[in-house]
Amino acid sequence: MRYEVKVLGLVQGVGFRPFVAKLARALGLTGYVFNDGTGVFIDIEGDAAELEQFLERLRTEAPPLSRISSVEKTQKAARGYESFTVRESPDSSERFALVSPDIATCEECLKELHSPQDRRHRYPFINCTNCGPRFTIVKDVPYDRVRTTMHDFEMCDYCSGEYSDDSDRRFHAEPIACPECGPSVKLVSRSRARVPGEPIDRAAAVIRDGAIIAVKGLGGYHLACDATNSLAVSALRKRKCREEKPLAIMVRDLDTAKSICHVTDAEETLLISNQRPIVLLAKRASIPVVEEVAPGNKYLGVMMPYTPLHHLLLEKTPPLVMTSGNLTDEPLAYKDDEALMRLGTIADYFLTHDRDIFTRCDDSVARVMGQKTQMVRRSRGYVPNAIRLPFPGHPLLAVGAELKNTFCLVKDDFAFLGHHIGDLKNLEAYEAFRKGIEHLKRLLYIDPEIIAYDMHPDYLSTRYALESDLPLRPIQHHHAHIASCMAENGLNEKVIGLSFDGTGYGPDGTVWGGEVLVADFKGFERVAHFAQVGLPGGEAAINEPWRMAVSYLHATFGERLLDMDVPLFQRIGVENVKAVVRMIERKVNTPITSSCGRLFDAVSSLTGLRDAVSFEGQAAMEIEMVASANSSGQPYLYSIRKENGGHVLDFTDMMKGILEDVRGSVAAADISRRFHETLGVAVTDLCRLLREKTAITTVCMSGGVFQNVLLSNILIDSLGKAGFDVYIHSLVPPNDGGIALGQAAIASFDGE
């Protein structure tokens, strides 16, 4: 009996063909296997019982990095093959092969890296079929060396032998290399002068001396310095123009991570996973990592080494700051000449190499909430893995929003989120966005028939969509958030959607952000929202949270607020407060907003924590960080009123209570805790009202506010106790980094 077998999914570049060959030979079967433009093709024959066993074990024993989406078999007439072989990939007009993300260095390669007897001892580019660069070096599919940036490195006889031996761990490991034939590393000064000596040892030495170096990684350059050196970290912040936003660190090993932070079992699993994201961990007291790394934050972003070069560098350094190689608001530098030019005013030295990066890809960021991973930024290690939609759709492109931009391509029921682009606020970021789309379209062979985009008219992603020749599908921002949560959880039903964030364009022309929707993929109804207040100064109110505090006080007390004793007014100045009150009353440059994020800003300023911010979400982050662990505090008062056929969550009474506590010198920690508890109780009560009206018991939570672990846990607990089924994000971020998935899901469903 003979079968032609087609295996689709993530089956290229993960050791699938040698696995197939080994399994077939073990069962006495004959034929061949090769990669094609859509996956892996197997032509196999033998006894019926062994063929059935082969097909069963194909799924159950597949390589750990593979992800099989389907196995299709067709019976054919026997041909009498004498052996089982692995063949070269043929040219194919049909292309839809899934490409593996970049994978952290495996344990077997690490053993060889540290073995003096091994020919790749201390070679910073050691890799095999189970690890190493993939997405960042591939130019086209099928995934073969000739279509990667390793094409220019001709293999030596030894590497060629491993590459050609289907019983070897490096069989068709496309980035295979050794000191004789592969890439090499060098250390240069900012003037491009080569530094004598062993490059990695010299790099470690200058770091210990307080220097800042740019380190070329898998998907771009990091800026690195000694995380235990206040002067070095402060210098990096000043040169990078990153005043206070937390910086990530890289540590040598798990023991070091545990000495700096509290690490749960789930967090340990995430830290040492193949993806090696930055993991947000609770700081320990009295640690060597200086406060300047993450000022005022209970958490540190910690990652483990994920390339051989990282392992070798960290052997001889303390924990390192490892932050994206860019100036604030610019895309990650990934080309060598570009890095030397753009980072030359920041880095003292460059630890670089001659293996080109084809696609920039920033580090992923994640945390554990309960026992579940929550993505904060989905990029290296995860992209371009597909997320399965609950239904098939037409080929389409969703272009995301403005902040934390990612895009999404859809084919059948596969949704491919692109790598993290960042904030689309300048030409450099827009060019990175545009090039990223074109590359992934080519790599996945997807020709979109629809383009989905945010309704905000001023987003660069929206302009990109409007300038295309494709049929347009505008998607409301908060509907996309809820659809994103539904899609990754496999839901296809009406849900109560809690969509809480800072800013989103509302169809009524106001700024939305504290939205409660009844939604599915067909559409949504805005059934409730936070009470609206003025956003005095527009963008200025986002950068200066004290303006939102004044706005909420004005909404609560009216003109009387100017005669009240408010500590905030002493800090800001009464004349500034009066100017903002005039803006609100005259409705001058004061859009209306229902934003939950802006409510957090107002409370942060009222409690004296943060009157102005240096990065997006800073005030909200700090009000969460300061919250007391004690949950015994009583919630503040609030009300739910009916308005225009829906409901409004009114926090006027809460603002009165907060001001009373501030004037009574109640600790910010206790005020913050009561504030979070109030939101939890109020939103749960609102969901009960909606359940009575709609009979919906499923709640989806999405939007940047749900990066707040305290609020998320309060709501998960209270809604669960109230009998709701609660769904949160895990595969994509709740922030705007996941919104393209929601756009794609809505547009796919609409196209069914």
N, C-alpha and C positions, 0 to 999 in steps of 0.2 A: 504494500500500500504506500502511496505517496501523497504528500500534502505540500501545497504552497501556502506559507504562513506569513501574514503581514502583522507586524507588531508596531503599534503606534503609542506615542507617549514620549517620556524623557528616556530614550534608549540609545542615544548617541553620545560618545565621550564618557561613558560610565562603566565600561568593561562588559557591555552586553554581548558583543559578538564572541569574545573568548569564552564567556559563560555558556553561550549556546553551543559552541563547538565542543567544549568539555562535556557538557551534559549529553549531547548527541553521541559522542564517542563512547561514553560510559554505558549507554543503553544499546550500543551496537548498531546505531543508525547511520545512514550515509546521506550525502548531499552537500549543501553549501549555505553560507550566510553572507550577506553584505549590507552595508548602509545604503539607503537611497534617499531621495529628496523628501520623503515623508516619515521615515522611521527605519525599521530593520526588516529585511526580506529574508525568509528562510525557505529553501527548497529541500525537503527531507523525506526519506523513504525508509521502510523497514517493516517489521511485523506490527500488526494493528495494536496489540497490547502495549508494546514499547512506545509507539507513536502517541497513544493516549496518555501514557505516563509522562512522556516528554512534554506534552501540552499542559498537563497539570503542574508539573514541576517548573515549567517556564514562568508561571506566575508566582508560585509559592517560594521558589529559591532564587529569584532574580537578584542581581547585584543591589546592594543597599542604597546606592545613589540613584537607581533607576525608578521611574514611576510609569507603570504600564497603564494606558488608558483603554486600549482594546487589543484583542487578538482575533484576527480573522483568518479562517482556514478554508482552502478550496481543494477538494480531492482531484488528483490528476493521475494519468496513467504512469505506471512505474517506468523508470529509465535505466535502472541497474547501476547506480553510482557505486564506485568501489571504496570510497572513503568520504570523510567529511572535512571540508576545507572552508577557510575564510577568504573571501574574494574582495578585490578592490571595489570601491564604490563606482557604479556607472554614472554617466551623465544622465540627468532626469529632467524632463520638462515639468513634471508634477513635483511641487516642493511644499512641504509642511512638516518639517522635522523640528522637534523641540530641542532646544539647545540648553545644555546644563549651565547653571550658575557657576561662579568661581567657588572652589571648595578649599577649605583650610587644609594645611599640610597634615597628612595622615601619620599614624603612629609608626608604621613600617618605614616611611621615609625619614621620620625623625630619628629612628634608631640608626639608619645609615648615615644621616647627617652627623651624628655624634660618634660614629665608629671610626677610629683612626685607620682601620684596615680597609675601609670601604673606599672605592675610587671616587665617590661623591662626598667624601668627608669634608664637612664645612662648606659645601657648595651651595650658595644661596638661591639656586634655582632648581633644586631637586624636586621631582614630582613623579607621579605615576598615574595609572588609570583611575585611581581612587581619590586623587587630589590635584590641586594646582589650578592655574588659570583656565577659564573656558570662555564665558560670555565676553570678557574684556579683550580677548585676543582674536575672536572669530570674526571673519569678514563675510562669510557666506556658508551655506550648507550645500551638500552634506559636510559634516564636521570632519574634515581631513586636514592634515598639516599644511597642505598647499594653499588652503583657504584661511590660514591664520597668520599672525604676525611672526610666527616661527619659520615661515617659508624660507627666509633668507639664511637661516642657520642650517648648513648641510650636516647631516648626522655623520659622526665617525663610525668606523666599523663596529665598535662595541655597542654603541647606542642603536645602530641600524639592526644589529642582531637581536637585541631585546625587542625592538619595535616590530620585527617581523616574526617573532616567536609567539604563537598564539597560546602557549602555556606560560608565558612570562607576565609578570605583573605590569610591565610597561608595554605590552602589546598594543600597538596603535595608541599609545599615550602621546597625543599630538604635540604637547610642549616638551617632550623628552629632551634632555640635554645633560651634558657633563662638562667638567672644566676644559676638556680638549676641544669640544665643538660647539658649546652653547654660549649664552650671554655671559657678560662679565660686569662686575660692579666697580664703580670708581667714586672717589670723594673729590669734589672740586670746591673751590672758594666761589664767592659771589662774582668774582672777576673771571671765573672759568678756569683758573689755574689749578692744575691737578695737584692734590696733596699727596706727598710721598708716604709710603708705608702701606700696610694692609688696610684697605678702605674701611671695613666695618670696625676694626679695632680703633682706628684713628677717629672715626665718627663717634664711637663711644667715649673716647678720651675728651673730645672737644665738648660733648654734651656734659660730661662731668665737670668741665671747667666753666659751664654756664652758657655755652653757645646755643643758638637756635639753628637747627638744620632742617632742610626739606628732604624728606625720604620718599623715594618713588616706590609705590606699592603695587597692588593688582589693578586698581581702577583709577589711580591718580596719585598725586603727591600729598603727603601729610606734612604738617609743620610740627616738629618735635622739639621738646626741651625737657629738662629735669623737673619733674612734678614736685620735687621736694625743695626746690630752690625758688624762693619768693621773687628774687630779682629777675631770674630768667623768665618766670611765668608773667610777671608784670611787664617785662620788655616785649614778650610775645603779644600780649594783649594790646599794648600801645602801638606796635608796628602793624598789627593785623586790623586795628581799629575795631576791636571787640572788647568793649569796656567791661561788661559784667556777665554776659551770657556764659553758662557753664561750658567748660572744656572737658573733653573725654581724655581718659588716660589708658595706657596699655601697660599691663603688668607681666612679669616674667612667667608666672605659673599660678595655679589655683591656690596654693598656700599663701602667696603674696596677696591675692585678691581677698582671701578670708581674713588676713591680718589687718586689712584696711577697711573692709566692709562686712556687714552681716550678710551671709549667703545661705539661702534656703536650698533644699534639695532641688526644687524646680529651677531656681536661679542658677545653680551649679550646672544642671543639665543644659540650660540655655547658653551659659558661658562657654562650655566646651563642645558645643554642637558643631557640626560641619560648617554651619553658616557663620559662626563667630561674630555675632552682632555686638555692638556696644550695649551693655546691659545696665540699666539704672538700678543701683544697689544702695541700701541705707548705710550711711557712713558710721563707722565706729568712733568713739571718742579718742582724742589724743593720738592722731595718726600722723605719719611723716609727710603725707601729701598736704601741701600748703592750702590755706583757706582761699587764696587767690584763684585756685583752679575752679571752684564752684562756690562763689561767695553767697552766704545766706541760704544755702541749699542743704537739705538733709540727705540728699542723694549724690552719688558720684556715678558718672558714666564710665564703666570699666569694660575693657575688652582684652582678650587673650591674643597672643601672637597668632597670625594666620598665614604667614609666609615664612619660608626658611630664613630669609633675610631678617625678619622681625625676631625670630628665635635667637639668631646669632647676635643681634644688636642688644637685646634685652639681657643676655647672659652677663653683660659687663656694664650695665647701667642700673640706676634705681628706676622706679616707675616713671614712665615718660608721659607727658602731655602728648597726645596724638590727635591733632585737630586738622580739619580739611585744609588743604593747601590752596588758599585763596585769600583775597581781601574780603572783608565782610560784604555780602550781597553779590559777589561775583561767583561764577561757576568754578568748580574744582579744576585746577590746572592738571593736565595729564600729558601733554606733549612737552618734550624736553626743552626745546628752545623757548616755548611759551612760558614754561615754569621758571626758567632762568631770568626771563624778562619780568614776568609779573610778580615773582616772589623775591626778586633780587633786593628789594628794600626791607624784606622781613627776615629772610634766612641768611645766616653767616656762611653756611656751607650747604652743599647739595650731595646727598648720597643717592646716586643715580645709576642707571644701567642701560644697556642697549637693546633690551627686548621692548619693542614698541607696545603701547596700549592703544587698541583700536577704538574702544568705547570707554568713556569716563564712567565711573560708577562709585559713588560715595559709600561710606560705611552705613550699614543698617543700624537702627537703634530700637531696642525693645525693653520691655519690663515684664515682670510677672505680677498678675493681678489675681489673687486667690491662688489657684494652681494653673491658671491659663496665661499663655503668652499674649501680650498686647504689643503690637507693632507701633512704634512712634515714627519711624522712618523706614520704609521698605526699599532696599536697594541691593548692595553687594551681598551675595550668598543666597538671595531669594529671587532676584530677577535674572532670567525671564521666565521663571516657573509660572505655569498657568493656574488660574483659579477657575473651577468649573461652575458655570452658570446653571440655574435650575431648569433651563430650557435652551434650545439652539437658537441662534440668531443669524442674521445676515452679516457679511463682513462689514465692519464699521470701525471708525476711529472716534474715541472720546478724548477731548483735549484737556480735561481737568479745569482747575481754577487758577488763581494767581499765586497764592501763597503755597509753599511746599509742593510745587507742581509735580505731578506725574501725569502721563497719558496712558491710554488703554486701547489695545487693538483686540477685536473679537473675530473669531472664525468658528463656526458651529457653536458648541457650548464652551469653548475655551476663551477665557478672558486673560489677556497678557498685559499686566501693568508694566510700564516702562520704569527705568531707573529714576531715582530722585534727581530732579532738575534743580529744585530750589525755588526761590521767589522770582516770578517773571516780572521784573521791574526795570530791566535794562536790556540793551541790545545784545550783550554777551550771553545773558541767560536765554534770551529769545532764540539766538542762533544755536545754542546747545539743545534747546527744546526741539527746534526744527530738524536739526541733524539727527537727534535721537529717534524721532518719529520715522524719518526716511530709512535709517539703518534697521530698525526693528521690522518695518514693513518689508524690507528686502530680505531680511533674515528669515522671517516667518512666511514669506511669500503671500502676504495678505494685501489685497487691493480693495480698500474700503469703498462701500457703496453709500454710506451715510456718514455724516460727521455730527457728533453731539458736543454741545458746549454749554457753558454757564451763561445765564441771561444777562450778567453784568456787562454793559456795553463797553466799558473801558478796559477790561482785561485784555492783555496781549493774546491770551489763548483764544478769546472770543474773536478778536480781529483776525487771527490766523484762520479760524473756521469760516468767517464771513468772506475772506478772500479766496477760499477754495472753490472748486467747481462742483462740489458734492452737494446733494440734498441736505438741507440743514435741519437739525433737531435741537432746538433750545431746551435746556433742562433747568428747572428751578433749583437753586443751590441746596436748600435744606431737604427737598425731596430726594436729591441725589445722595445726600448723606444717609438717609434712611434706607434707600434702595441698596446702597453699598453694604450696609449691615445685613440686610435681608439676603442679598446675593451670596455673600460669603458663608452665611449660615444655612443656605439651601432652602430658604422660605419662599413661598409663592402664594401669599394670602394677604388679606387686609391686616394691618398691624397698627397699634398706637405707636407713633414715632416721636421720640424725644430728641429733637435736633437742636442742640445747644452749642453755640459758638460765639465768635466775636462779631463777624460781619458776613452778611449774605444779601444779595439783591432781592428785594421783595417785588412781586408783580404789582403791588399797589404803589410802588415808588418809594416806599420807606425802607429803612435798613432793618432786616430781620436778624434774629440770632437767639431768641428764646422761644422756639416754636414747638408746638405739639400738633402733630399731624395724624390724621387717619389716612393711611397710604398703602398702596400696592404698586406694582410696576406700571399699571395703567394710568395712575394719576394720584392726586392727593387732595384732601380738604384740610384747610387750616382751622382746626377746631378750638384751639386755645393758643395763647401767647403770653409772654411777660408784659406787664403794663409798659406802655410806651413813654419815653422821656426824650428830651432834646439831647442832641449830640453837638454841644457848642464848639464851633470851630472845625467840625468835620474830622479830618485826619488829626488835627491838633488834640482833640479830646482822647484819641487813642494813645497818643504819645504823652499826654499829661493827664493822668487819671483824676487829679484834683478837679478838673472841669466836670467829670462825671459825678463826682461827689456833690459839687454845687448844683448840678442839674437835678439829682435825686432829692437834695434838700429843698430845692425850689419847688419840685413837684409835690413835696410833702408839706411844706410850710408856707409856700407862696412868698409874698413880699416880706413877711415877718422875719424871714431867715437873716436879713441884714442887721436886725436888731438883737440877734441871739448870740450867746456865748458859744462859739464853735472853735475849738483849738486849731482846726485846719486854717481858719481865716488869719490867725496870727502868723502861721508859716508862709502863707501865700501872699498875704497883703490884702486889706479890705478893698482897695481900688481895683485890683485884679478880679476879685470876686464880683464887685459891682459891674465891671465890664462884661463879664460872662453872663450875669443876670440880665443885663440889657440885651445881649445877643439872644438869649432864650425868649425874653418877652416880646422882642421885636421880630423874632423868627429870622434873624440875619445869620446866614451860614450855619444854621442849626437844623440839620436833618432830624427826622424822628426815628427812634430806634427802639426795638424790643429786645436788644441783645443781652443774653445772659453773661457773656464775657465782660460787657461794660458794667454790669451790676457788680461783678467781682472787683473790677477796677475801682468803683466808687467806694466799696467797703474797705479795700486796701488803703485808699487814701484817707478815709475818715478815721481809720484806726491808727494813722500815722506811719504806716509801713512804707508806702510808695506813692509819691506825688507826681513823679515823672519816670518814664521807663527808657531803657536803652535798647531793649529788644522786645519783640512781639510776645505777649503773654506774661511778661515779667511780674506785673502787679498781681495777677491771678495766681501765679506760681507762689509768690511770697505769702499770700494770705492762706494758701494751703499749707505751706511749709511751717507756718507759725502755729497752726491749729493744735489745741491741746489734745492729748490722747484720751482725756477723760470725756466720756459720752454722757455724763449725768446732767449736763446743763440743759435747761428747758429751752425749747425752740422759742423764737420770737413770735409775735402775732403776725398774721397775714390774712388776706381775704381772697376769695374767688368770686368774681362777679360775672354776670352775664352781660354780653355786649355784642350787638350785631349778629345774633344767632349763635355765638360761640362763647367761650369763657376767657377771662383775663385773670392772670395771677397778679395780684396787687400787693406789693411789699411796702406800702406806705407805713403801716404800723411797725414793720420790722425796722425801717430806717429810723423811726422815732425811738425805738428801743436801743438801737445801736448808738445813736447820738447820746442818749441818756447814759449808757454804759461808758462811753468815751469820756463824757464830762465827769463821770463818777470815778475815773481812773481805773476802771476794770481792765485787766490785762488783755492785750490783743489776742493772746492765745485762746482765752475763754470766749471772747467775742467771735473769733473765727469759728470756733467749734459750734457755737449756737447758730451762727449764720449757716454753716453747712447742714446742720440738723434741721433748720427751718426749711431749706430748699428740699430736703428729703421728704419731710412730712407734707409740705405743700404739694409737691409734684405727685406724690402717692395719692393724696386725697383727690387731686384732679383726675388721675387715672381711674380711680373708683367711680367718679361721676361719669366719665366717658364710657366705662364698661357698662354702667346701668343703661346708657343710651344706645350703645352699639353692640353689646354682647361680645366685644373683642377682648381677649385675655392675653394676647401676645404683645409684648412691649419691646421695641428696638431702641437702643441708645446710641447716638452717633453725634459727631461734632467735636471740635477741639476741646471743649469744656470737659469731656469725658476722658481726657488725659489726667484729670484730677482723680487720683486714686481714692481719696477720702470720700468725695461726693459719690463716685461710682459705687463704692462698696456700701455706702449708706442706702443708696437707691436699690441696688441689687438685693440687699437684705430686706428693706421695707416693702418693696414691690413683691418679692418672693413670699413674704409672710402674708401679704394681702391676696395671694392666690394667682399672681400673674406669672406667666412664662417670660423670663427676661433674657434677651439676647444682646451681647456686646460684640465688639470687634476682636479678632485674633489674627486673621490672615493679612489684613490691611489696616493702616492707621485709622483711628476715629477722626483725625484732623483732615485738612484738605488734601493730604497725601493719598487718601483713599477715595476721594470724591469721583475720580474718573471711572472707577469701577461701577459706582451707582449710575453715572451718566450712561455708561455702556449697557448696563442691565436694562434701564428704562428704554433706551433706544432700540435694543435688541428685541425686547418684548413688543414694542410698538410696531416693529417690522415683521412680526410673526405672520 
